[in-house]
Amino acid sequence: MNMIKIEGLDILLGTFRIMDLHIEIHETEFHSLLGPTGCGKTLILESIMGLRKPIKGKIRIGEREVQGLPPEGREISYVPQDLALFPHLSVRDNIFYGIKARRLEPKGYEEHIHVLIQQMKVAPLLERFPTNLSGGEKKRVALLRALAVRPKLLLLDEPLSGLDPSIKAEIQQVLKTLHTTLHPTVLCVTHDFEEAHFLSDRITVFMDGIVEQVGNKEDIFLKPASRNVARFLGANNVYLAKVLKRDEHCKRLILSVNGLHLSLPVTHCRNAVGSKEEMDLFVRPEEVMIIREGKPVKESLGHNIFEGTIIDIIDQRRYRIVHFQTLHGKILVEIFIPNYAFRNLDIGVGKPARIALRDEAFWIMN
């Protein structure tokens, strides 16, 4: 069931315009609106919340159209980037503020709020004021206040921004646990693709006022729809390739990238492709293997083995990024290698090496 449905929404802010926006969010799912800073994500949240009036279009929450309702009539909770905690109210009073503002019966929510307080570990903070809280504590209180009224929809605007890495990881886990146990319907705006990957059931990639791709996180990160999406997600192995022919009873494609020939399964294409056609090819860096000297190579890897040189090695603490340039075609390939595997490789900058590309490495985006 679609909990939220946005149909043909137009939003205007000065000269910036979002046109004909369509988004569907399923009931109880954690849905991330993922895109670069300044692409209009917050404008969409404000329109759903009722803080900004769209030029046209419909916003449905459940069976109701709400674009004409005031914010308090939409049964939505919103956690903005600045959290908007009331500095003159204690943590306890901040938590119960929404219940009092909506004139709800507090007794009907006490047990629910008690469970939230225990889950979010804010019991020792109830008599404090926001000025005496850390950044992570403020995030917990703002989330608890938003969930206290049992909203039909929870909107989060960059919920993990401005936090130290350790606190960010902690709040991220809190969000994950809350969604797993309480099953609220969540729309989260973020530019952090690692955050979106950890938290989301589905993701809408939004760039330059346009929805570029919608899907589960495996589709988004493993099968990007376009060069724009791949680049935004940090993919560097994106190449313009030309189809040369089909091979092995039409089960494989032979591509040329700057004269370098690659063989990949036909099924690793977003759409059907024809001979001589040019397309964007994505090579997943974690699916590229550096071949150890003297070690036999599996037959399944024999389609794509290339010689070249190690150009650079970057230590990312838990893994290494290796930049490899092929001897033929001078193609630069980025490779991710876990530390345990890197320790067994005798490689260094400037040294010759061989790589093998697994079939799983390839994705044609056109």
C-alpha positions in Angstrom: 0.0 0.0 0.0 1.2 3.5 -0.8 1.3 5.6 2.3 2.5 8.7 0.5 1.9 9.6 -3.1 3.2 12.8 -4.7 1.7 13.5 -8.2 2.8 16.2 -10.6 4.1 18.5 -7.9 5.6 21.9 -9.1 7.5 23.9 -6.5 9.0 27.4 -7.0 11.6 29.3 -4.9 12.9 32.4 -6.6 14.3 31.2 -9.9 14.7 27.6 -8.7 11.9 25.3 -9.8 11.0 21.6 -9.3 8.7 20.4 -12.1 6.3 17.5 -12.3 7.6 15.6 -9.3 6.3 12.1 -8.7 7.3 10.1 -5.6 5.6 7.0 -4.0 6.4 5.9 -0.4 5.1 2.6 0.8 3.5 2.1 4.2 6.1 1.4 7.0 9.1 1.8 4.7 12.2 3.9 5.3 12.6 5.9 2.1 15.5 8.2 1.4 15.5 11.2 -0.9 19.1 11.2 -1.9 20.8 14.0 -3.8 23.5 16.6 -3.7 23.3 19.7 -1.5 21.2 22.4 -3.1 19.1 20.2 -5.4 15.8 21.0 -3.8 15.3 18.1 -1.3 14.3 20.3 1.6 11.8 22.2 -0.5 10.0 18.9 -1.1 9.9 18.1 2.6 8.6 21.6 3.4 5.8 21.1 0.7 4.8 17.7 2.2 4.8 19.2 5.7 2.7 22.2 4.6 5.3 24.9 5.2 5.6 25.7 1.5 2.7 25.8 -0.9 3.3 24.1 -4.3 2.2 25.7 -7.5 0.3 22.6 -8.5 0.1 18.9 -7.9 -1.3 16.5 -5.3 0.1 15.2 -2.1 -1.8 12.1 -0.7 -1.2 10.7 2.7 -3.1 7.4 3.0 -6.5 8.1 1.3 -6.4 11.9 1.9 -5.3 14.7 -0.3 -3.5 17.1 2.1 -2.0 19.8 -0.1 -4.7 22.2 1.0 -4.5 21.4 4.7 -2.4 23.3 7.3 0.6 21.5 8.8 -1.2 20.5 12.0 -3.9 18.8 10.0 -1.6 16.4 8.1 -0.6 14.0 10.9 3.1 14.5 10.1 6.1 14.9 12.3 9.1 16.8 11.0 12.7 16.9 12.3 14.4 19.8 10.6 18.2 20.2 10.3 18.4 22.6 13.2 16.1 20.3 15.3 14.0 23.2 16.6 14.0 22.2 20.2 12.5 24.8 22.5 15.3 26.1 24.7 13.0 27.3 27.5 11.4 23.9 27.9 12.9 20.8 29.6 13.5 17.6 27.7 10.4 16.2 29.2 8.3 19.2 28.1 9.8 19.2 24.7 8.8 15.5 24.3 5.2 16.2 25.3 4.9 19.5 23.4 3.3 17.9 20.3 0.7 16.1 22.3 -0.3 19.3 24.1 -0.2 21.4 21.0 -2.5 18.9 19.2 -4.8 18.7 22.3 -4.3 14.9 22.6 -5.0 13.0 25.8 -1.6 12.5 27.4 -2.6 9.3 29.2 -3.1 7.5 25.9 0.5 8.2 24.9 2.4 7.7 28.3 3.2 4.0 27.8 4.3 4.6 24.2 6.5 7.5 25.2 8.0 5.5 28.1 9.1 2.8 25.7 10.7 5.4 23.4 12.5 7.0 26.4 14.0 3.6 27.3 14.9 2.7 23.7 16.5 6.1 23.1 18.2 6.2 26.6 17.1 9.7 27.5 15.7 9.0 30.9 18.6 10.7 32.7 18.1 13.8 30.5 14.4 14.5 31.2 14.9 17.5 33.6 17.7 19.1 31.5 17.3 21.9 29.0 18.5 21.7 25.4 21.5 24.1 26.1 22.9 21.4 28.4 22.7 18.6 25.9 25.4 17.3 23.5 24.7 17.2 19.7 23.9 13.5 19.9 21.5 13.9 22.9 19.7 16.7 21.1 19.2 14.4 18.0 17.7 11.7 20.3 15.3 14.2 22.0 14.2 15.7 18.6 13.5 12.2 17.2 11.6 11.1 20.3 9.5 14.3 20.3 8.6 13.6 16.6 7.6 10.0 17.3 5.8 10.7 20.5 2.5 11.6 18.7 2.5 8.4 16.6 2.6 10.3 13.2 1.4 8.8 10.0 4.6 10.0 8.4 8.0 11.0 9.9 10.1 13.5 7.8 13.8 13.8 8.5 16.0 16.5 7.1 19.7 15.5 7.1 19.2 13.7 10.5 22.9 12.9 10.9 24.5 16.1 9.8 27.0 17.9 12.1 27.8 14.8 14.2 31.2 13.4 15.1 31.7 10.0 13.4 31.2 7.9 16.6 28.0 9.8 17.5 26.8 9.6 13.9 27.2 5.8 13.9 25.3 5.7 17.2 22.3 7.8 16.1 22.3 5.9 12.8 21.8 2.6 14.7 19.2 4.3 16.9 17.2 5.2 13.8 17.6 1.7 12.4 16.4 0.1 15.6 13.4 2.5 15.9 12.3 1.7 12.4 12.7 -2.0 12.9 10.7 -2.0 16.2 8.1 0.7 15.6 7.7 0.5 11.8 7.0 4.2 11.2 6.7 5.4 7.6 9.8 7.6 7.1 11.0 10.0 4.4 14.6 11.0 5.0 16.4 13.7 3.0 20.1 13.2 2.8 23.2 13.8 0.6 25.1 11.0 2.4 24.9 7.9 0.2 26.4 5.7 3.0 23.7 6.8 5.4 21.0 6.2 2.8 22.4 2.7 2.1 22.4 1.7 5.8 19.0 3.0 6.7 16.8 2.7 3.6 14.4 0.2 2.2 14.1 2.2 -1.0 15.8 5.3 -2.4 14.9 8.1 -4.7 17.9 9.7 -6.3 17.1 13.3 -7.0 19.4 15.7 -8.9 18.9 19.1 -10.5 15.2 19.1 -9.8 14.7 15.7 -11.5 14.1 12.1 -10.2 17.0 10.2 -11.7 16.3 6.7 -10.3 14.0 4.9 -7.8 14.7 1.5 -6.4 15.9 -0.6 -3.5 19.4 0.1 -2.3 20.9 -2.9 -4.2 19.5 -1.5 -7.5 20.7 2.0 -6.8 24.2 1.2 -5.8 24.9 -1.9 -8.0 22.8 -0.9 -11.0 22.9 2.9 -11.4 20.6 4.2 -14.1 22.9 6.8 -15.5 26.4 8.3 -15.5 25.0 11.1 -13.3 23.8 8.7 -10.7 27.0 6.6 -10.8 29.2 9.7 -10.4 27.2 11.1 -7.6 27.5 7.7 -5.7 31.3 8.0 -6.0 31.8 5.6 -8.9 35.0 6.5 -10.9 35.0 3.4 -13.2 32.6 4.8 -15.7 33.6 4.5 -19.4 32.1 5.2 -22.8 32.0 1.8 -24.5 31.0 0.6 -27.9 29.4 -2.7 -28.7 31.4 -4.7 -31.2 29.5 -8.0 -31.4 27.6 -10.7 -29.5 29.5 -13.9 -28.8 28.9 -17.4 -27.4 25.4 -17.9 -28.8 24.5 -14.3 -28.0 25.0 -14.8 -24.3 27.9 -12.3 -24.1 28.7 -8.9 -25.4 32.1 -7.8 -26.7 32.7 -4.1 -25.9 35.5 -1.8 -26.8 36.7 0.9 -24.4 39.4 3.0 -26.0 40.5 -0.1 -28.0 40.5 -2.4 -24.9 38.1 -5.3 -25.5 35.9 -6.5 -22.7 33.5 -9.5 -22.5 30.4 -9.5 -20.3 27.1 -11.3 -20.0 24.2 -9.8 -22.0 22.1 -9.9 -18.8 24.3 -7.2 -17.2 22.6 -4.4 -19.2 19.9 -2.1 -18.0 18.2 -2.1 -21.4 18.6 -4.1 -24.7 21.6 -3.0 -26.7 22.4 -3.2 -30.4 25.6 -3.7 -32.3 27.9 -0.6 -32.8 25.9 1.2 -30.2 27.7 3.4 -27.7 26.8 3.3 -24.0 28.0 4.1 -20.5 29.7 1.1 -18.7 30.2 0.9 -15.0 32.8 -1.4 -13.5 32.4 -2.1 -9.8 35.7 -1.6 -8.0 35.1 -4.3 -5.4 34.7 -6.9 -8.2 38.2 -6.3 -9.7 40.9 -8.7 -8.6 44.7 -8.3 -8.7 46.2 -11.6 -9.8 48.9 -12.9 -7.5 52.1 -14.0 -9.3 52.2 -17.7 -9.9 48.7 -18.3 -8.7 46.3 -20.1 -11.2 43.4 -18.1 -12.5 39.9 -19.6 -12.4 38.4 -20.3 -15.8 35.4 -18.1 -15.0 37.8 -15.1 -14.8 39.5 -15.8 -18.2 37.3 -13.5 -20.2 38.8 -10.3 -18.9 42.5 -10.4 -17.8 44.6 -7.3 -18.4 48.2 -6.3 -17.9 49.2 -2.9 -16.7 50.9 -0.8 -14.0 50.0 0.2 -10.4 49.7 4.0 -10.5 48.7 4.8 -6.9 47.7 3.1 -3.6 45.5 4.9 -1.1 45.1 3.7 2.5 41.5 4.0 3.6 42.1 2.4 7.0 39.9 -0.7 6.4 40.7 -1.2 2.8 43.0 0.1 0.1 42.1 1.9 -3.1 44.5 0.8 -5.9 44.7 2.8 -9.2 45.7 0.5 -12.1 46.3 1.6 -15.7 46.0 -1.0 -18.4 48.9 -1.5 -20.8 46.6 -1.5 -23.8 44.2 1.4 -24.1 45.6 3.2 -21.1 42.4 2.7 -19.1 42.5 3.8 -15.5 40.7 1.3 -13.2 39.9 2.0 -9.5 40.1 -1.2 -7.4 38.9 -1.7 -3.7 40.9 -4.3 -1.8 40.2 -5.3 1.8 43.2 -5.2 4.1 43.4 -8.9 4.6 43.7 -9.5 0.8 46.1 -6.6 0.3 48.6 -8.1 2.8 48.9 -11.1 0.5 49.7 -9.0 -2.6 53.2 -8.1 -3.6 52.4 -4.8 -5.3 53.7 -1.3 -5.2 53.4 2.0 -7.1 55.1 1.8 -10.4 55.1 -2.0 -10.5 53.6 -4.1 -13.3 50.6 -6.2 -12.4 47.7 -8.2 -13.9 44.0 -7.8 -13.1 40.9 -9.9 -13.6 37.4 -8.5 -13.9 34.7 -10.8 -12.6 31.4 -10.9 -14.6 29.8 -9.3 -11.6 32.0 -6.2 -12.1 30.0 -5.0 -15.2 26.9 -2.9 -15.5 25.8 -1.2 -18.7 23.7 1.8 -17.8 22.1 2.9 -21.1 
